[in-house]
Amino acid sequence: NLLFAGNEVVKLGDFSQVKVIVLISELEIGKVRINQSVDVRFDTFPDQKFMGTVRRISPVADPVGRLIPVEVVVPNLGNKLGSGQLARVQFSSKQERQIAIAETALDVAGRTTQAPKDAKKQSKTDNKSSPNSNDKSKIKTGTVFVITGDPKEPKVMARKVTLGVRRDGKVVIPSGLKEGDRIVVRSGGKLQDGDAVKLSVLSQ
């Protein structure tokens, strides 16, 4: 056969290490970091565990599934591994599990205390004298109501929380809540700190 300029003659591959692409949910990507060690198993060798390393985290998520590609590199000792094999990756993390709540829990807060007029004037003056105050990045926060007190006569306590990723009607709470906290998800009226509440049958 005749070959022309630009034709591919042979393709060489470096199999000293293999690359595994893992799709991670945007809700879990915060637990993944560059150079993190992971456990990898291949269906070809079900009883053998390989050690891999996170080499790259894509800055772009899939617009449909909201999944983020993560590149893991696995040393191919003995050249056992080949291209196209199915791999299963386990990310070990010592971080606490993320807490996610229904977005409706942020909509039950009642009216806030109105600031004195003098305070408003002072605030406007401060804004004029500090033109660079808007340059600071603001952390998004919200208020939820934690159920406290006697189970027979429960009350609510307002608690400020930081807001993270929102998806499918839920929002991640990086700080402000801990596992086991009970919060108000829906209310027949707006709540304020210290209000007595009556729990629904499903909540009890």
N, C-alpha and C positions, 0 to 999 in steps of 0.2 A: 504494500500500500504506500501511496505517496503521502508525504507530510508537507504541510504548508506552514508558513510563518504564523506563529500564534497558536498552532494546534497543541493540545495536551498530549504528551508522550507517556508520562508516568506520574503518579501522585505519591509522594512520600509523606509518611505520618510519623510523628514523634509520640510513642506510646509509653514513654518513661513515666508519664502521669496522665490521668484521664480527667476530663472535665464533666461535671454533673450540673445540670441546670435544674433548680428547684423553684417552684412558684409558691410564694409566701403571701398570705393575706395581709392587707395593709394594717389590720388590727394587731398582727403579730410581728410585723417587721421591726418594731422597736426593740425586740429581744435579740435581734441578729446584729452582729458587728463584724467588721473586717478582721481577719486573722483569727476568728473564733474557731475552735476545734469542734468537729461534729463526728458522729458515728454514721458510717455508711455500710449498708448491706446490699449485696447484689443477689438477685434470684439465681444466678448461675452458681454462686457459692453461698447457700443459705446458712451454713453453719460457721461462716467466717465473717468477722467484723473488720472493716477497714477504717482507718482514721483519715478524715478529710479536713480541709481548711477553707474557710470562706475567703475568696479572693476578690469578689466584686459584688456590689449590690446595685442593681439598675436604678437610675434616678426616675425612671418612667414606669408607671403601672399600666397594666392592661385596662383600657377604658371600659370594657364590658364586665369582666370578672373582678376588677380591682385587685389583681394579683401582681406581685412584683417579682421579676426574675432575679434569683440569687445564684451566683456561680461558685461552685465548690470544686476544689482541686484535690484529687486523690492520688498519692504515689502508687505506681503500678509495679510493685515489687514482684519479680519473677515473670513479668509480662503476662499475667493471668487474665487481665481485663482487656476487653476489646470495645470497639465502637458499637453503639446502638443497644447496649444492655440496659435492662431495667434496674434502677437503683432506688433504695429507700433510705432517706436521710433523717436522722434524729438530731434535733438541736437541743443540747443540754444547756439549761440556763438556771442560774441561781436567783434570778429576779423573781419577785412576787408576781402572782398572776394578776392580770389586769382586771379591773372592775368596770363593768359596763352597766348602765342603767337606762331605763326608758326615757326618751326625751320629754315625755309628758310630766315627769317628776320635776322639771324645771319651770313648769307653768302654773304651779299651785301657790306661788308666793303672793302675799297680799301687798297692800300699799306700803311704801317705804317712808321713813320719817323725813319730813321736808326740812331742808337745811335753812337756817336763819337767813334773812335778807342780807345782813351784813356779811355773812360768810360768802354769799353769792357774789357780792361786790368785790370782796377781797380776792375771790377766785379769778374774776375777770382781770383785776389789776395784775395778779401774778402771771396770768397768761400773756399779758402784753409785755411784761418785763422779761419773759422767758420764751423767746421765739423758737428755741430749739427743743422745747419740751415735747413736741409731737414726734421727735425723732426716735424716742425710746419705743421699743417694741412692747406691746401690751399683751399680757397673759390673759386669755379668756377665762372668766370665772362665772359661776352661777350659784344659786342658792337652792338647797334641797332641805326637806324637813325630815329629820330623823325621829322615829317613834321611841319615846322614853317613858319611864315611870312605871307605875303599877299596871300590869296587863289588864286589870279590870277597869282601870281609869287612866288610859293612856293619854299622854300629851305629846306635843311635837316640839322639837328644838331646831331652830334654823341653823344651818351650817353652810358656810361658804366652801365651794369646791372648785378645783380647776378643771377645765373642760378640754378633752382631747378630740380624737377622731370621731366623727359622726357617720353612722351608716345603718341603713335599714331600720330607722326609728330608734336607734340606740346611740348613746354617746359614752365614750371611754372617760373614766375619772382617774387621772394620774395621781391625785392627792386630795385628801379631804374625807374619804370614806375608807372603811376597812371591811374585810369579810365578816359577815354576821350582822352588820348594821341593817336595820329595817327602816325603809323610807316610804314616804307617801308618794304613790305613783299618780293617783287621780284623787280629786277632791270635789265635793259638791259646791264648794265656795273657796275663795282665796283665804290662805292661812297666814297667821303671824306667829312669831316665836312665843311659846308658852300656851298656845291654844289647846284645849281639850278636844279630843277627837273620838269618834266612834268607828271602830274598824268594821269593814264588811265581813261577811261570813267567809269569803275566800281568803281573807288576810289573816284570820285567826288560826 
